[in-house]
């Protein structure tokens, strides 16, 4: 079931970014047709429910976080699109990757081959990239609009905040954000090729506001090692071991 109140947030996003809702719906339908198998969500629940979950973004603070992340072998790691490359370069295998397919495709495919579950998002301007989903071993499709067929809606807008919404949806006990900065500086792993920086920053700002909204509704313990966010407790990377053991 989609988070209560999400539809109103989605309509705000459409208005703010001048998105065409019909294109959003079309994209979801195309992804639904591409995904031949309805991959069950029970495996997501097993990896997330009642567990401490790391949500790893591709913000500027990710690089400094990598030595700490390598110490945690058995923590569920939900990784935002661009951060996948950094994970693989450091021999860290993501459990789950949330992507709209604008990251490093070679890294995404490699992670899929190693068993990462791919959560592929359909929106109005990534229709041409959706066929990449065919090559993913385990793949679930998502939309910000109404779910239908094989397409779900767990909430969220950017790859990063969708990771947190996903962990919340499946009932994590703790969600710890790492490399999720939501500032004006873009991490080296965040985007591939040319992109519109002002729009990227605007999207990050909206993603942050959505997380603040989620925090006001969630009963889960929420933490961040990066930029302070209302509703999330600040934690230092050096204190992760202690926090995980609690």
C-alpha positions in Angstrom: 0.0 0.0 0.0 1.3 3.5 -0.9 2.1 5.8 2.0 -0.9 7.8 3.2 -0.7 11.3 1.9 1.7 10.5 -0.9 -0.7 11.4 -3.7 -0.8 15.0 -2.5 3.0 15.2 -2.4 3.2 13.7 -5.9 0.8 16.4 -7.3 3.0 19.0 -5.7 6.1 17.6 -7.5 4.3 17.5 -10.9 3.4 21.2 -10.4 6.8 22.3 -9.1 8.8 20.7 -11.9 6.2 21.1 -14.6 6.1 17.4 -15.3 3.5 15.8 -17.7 1.6 13.3 -15.7 0.5 11.4 -18.8 4.2 10.8 -19.6 4.7 9.5 -16.1 1.8 7.0 -16.6 3.1 6.0 -20.0 6.5 5.3 -18.7 5.1 3.1 -15.9 3.1 1.1 -18.5 6.1 0.6 -20.7 8.2 -0.6 -17.7 5.4 -3.0 -16.8 5.5 -4.5 -20.3 9.2 -4.8 -20.1 9.3 -6.7 -16.8 8.1 -10.1 -17.9 8.1 -11.6 -14.3 6.5 -10.1 -11.3 9.3 -10.3 -8.8 7.9 -10.8 -5.3 8.6 -8.3 -2.5 9.0 -10.9 0.1 12.7 -10.9 -0.4 12.8 -7.2 0.3 10.9 -7.7 3.5 13.3 -10.4 4.6 16.2 -8.0 4.0 14.7 -4.9 5.7 12.0 -5.7 8.2 13.1 -5.1 11.8 16.7 -4.6 10.7 19.2 -1.8 10.8 19.5 -0.5 7.2 22.2 1.7 5.7 20.8 4.0 2.9 23.8 5.1 0.9 23.7 8.1 -1.4 26.1 9.6 -3.9 26.7 12.9 -2.2 30.1 14.5 -1.6 30.4 12.9 1.8 30.3 9.4 0.4 34.0 9.2 -0.4 35.0 9.8 3.3 32.3 7.3 4.4 33.7 4.3 2.3 36.3 3.1 4.8 33.6 2.9 7.5 31.2 1.1 5.2 33.7 -1.6 4.4 33.6 -2.7 8.0 30.0 -3.7 7.9 29.5 -7.0 6.1 26.1 -8.1 7.4 24.1 -4.8 7.4 21.5 -4.4 4.7 22.7 -1.7 2.3 20.2 0.1 0.1 22.2 2.1 -2.5 21.1 5.1 -4.6 21.9 4.7 -8.3 25.2 6.7 -8.7 26.7 5.3 -5.5 26.7 1.8 -7.0 29.9 2.5 -8.8 31.7 3.6 -5.6 30.4 0.5 -3.8 31.8 -1.9 -6.4 35.1 0.0 -6.6 35.4 -0.7 -2.9 34.3 -4.3 -3.1 31.0 -3.6 -1.3 28.0 -5.4 -2.8 24.7 -3.5 -2.5 21.7 -5.6 -1.3 19.3 -3.3 -3.1 19.8 -0.6 -5.7 17.2 2.2 -6.3 17.7 3.6 -9.8 16.1 5.6 -12.6 18.9 4.3 -14.9 20.9 7.5 -15.2 23.9 6.2 -13.3 26.8 4.2 -14.5 25.1 1.4 -16.4 28.1 -0.9 -16.4 28.1 -0.7 -12.6 24.4 -1.3 -12.3 24.6 -4.4 -14.5 27.6 -5.7 -12.7 25.8 -5.3 -9.3 22.8 -7.1 -10.7 24.9 -10.0 -11.8 26.3 -10.3 -8.2 22.7 -10.5 -6.9 21.7 -7.0 -6.0 17.9 -6.4 -6.3 17.2 -3.6 -8.7 14.4 -1.2 -8.0 13.9 0.5 -11.3 11.9 3.7 -11.4 9.7 4.9 -14.3 9.2 8.5 -14.9 8.4 10.7 -17.9 11.9 11.4 -19.1 13.6 8.0 -18.8 11.5 6.0 -21.2 14.4 5.4 -23.6 16.5 3.9 -20.8 13.8 1.5 -19.5 14.9 -1.4 -21.8 18.0 -1.7 -19.7 15.8 -3.3 -17.0 15.6 -6.4 -19.2 19.2 -7.3 -18.3 18.7 -7.2 -14.5 18.4 -10.5 -12.8 16.1 -9.4 -10.0 14.0 -6.3 -10.8 11.0 -4.5 -9.4 9.5 -1.5 -11.1 8.2 1.6 -9.4 6.3 4.7 -10.1 5.3 7.9 -8.3 1.8 7.6 -9.7 -0.8 4.9 -9.0 0.7 1.4 -9.0 -0.7 -1.2 -11.4 0.3 -4.5 -12.9 3.9 -5.3 -11.9 4.6 -1.6 -10.9 4.7 -0.6 -7.2 4.8 2.8 -5.4 6.7 2.9 -2.2 6.9 6.7 -2.2 9.8 9.1 -2.8 11.1 11.3 -5.7 14.9 11.2 -6.1 16.9 7.9 -6.0 18.2 8.9 -2.6 14.9 9.6 -0.8 13.2 6.7 -2.5 15.8 4.4 -0.8 14.6 5.8 2.6 10.9 5.5 1.7 11.6 1.9 0.6 13.2 1.0 4.0 10.4 2.7 5.8 7.7 0.8 3.8 9.2 -2.6 4.7 9.6 -1.7 8.4 13.3 -1.3 9.1 14.1 -0.9 12.8 16.7 1.8 12.1 17.5 3.7 8.9 21.0 5.3 8.8 21.7 7.6 5.9 25.3 7.8 4.6 26.5 10.0 1.8 23.1 11.8 1.6 24.0 15.5 1.6 21.1 17.3 -0.1 23.3 20.4 -0.5 24.5 22.6 -3.4 27.6 20.5 -4.1 27.2 17.4 -6.3 29.2 14.3 -5.6 31.5 12.8 -8.2 29.4 9.7 -8.4 26.0 11.5 -8.5 25.6 12.0 -12.2 27.0 10.6 -15.4 27.7 13.0 -18.3 26.2 16.5 -18.7 23.4 17.5 -16.4 21.5 20.7 -15.3 23.0 21.5 -12.0 20.3 24.1 -10.8 17.6 21.4 -11.5 19.6 18.8 -9.7 19.9 21.0 -6.7 16.2 21.8 -6.8 15.4 18.0 -6.9 17.7 17.5 -3.9 15.9 20.2 -2.0 12.6 18.5 -2.7 14.0 15.1 -1.7 15.1 16.6 1.6 11.7 18.1 2.3 10.0 14.7 1.5 12.3 13.0 4.0 11.3 15.6 6.6 7.7 14.9 5.9 8.3 11.1 6.1 10.1 11.6 9.5 7.0 13.3 10.8 4.9 10.2 10.0 7.3 7.4 10.7 7.9 5.5 14.0 11.3 4.2 12.8 14.6 5.4 14.3 16.1 7.7 11.7 19.7 8.8 11.5 22.1 10.7 9.2 25.8 10.9 9.0 25.7 13.8 6.5 23.7 17.0 6.4 21.3 17.5 9.3 17.7 16.9 8.4 14.7 17.6 10.6 13.4 14.4 12.2 16.8 12.5 11.7 19.3 12.2 14.5 22.9 13.3 13.7 25.5 10.5 14.1 29.2 10.5 13.4 30.7 7.9 11.2 33.0 6.9 14.0 30.0 6.0 16.1 28.3 3.7 13.6 29.6 0.5 15.3 28.0 1.5 18.6 24.8 2.6 17.0 24.4 -0.6 15.1 24.9 -2.7 18.2 22.2 -0.9 20.2 
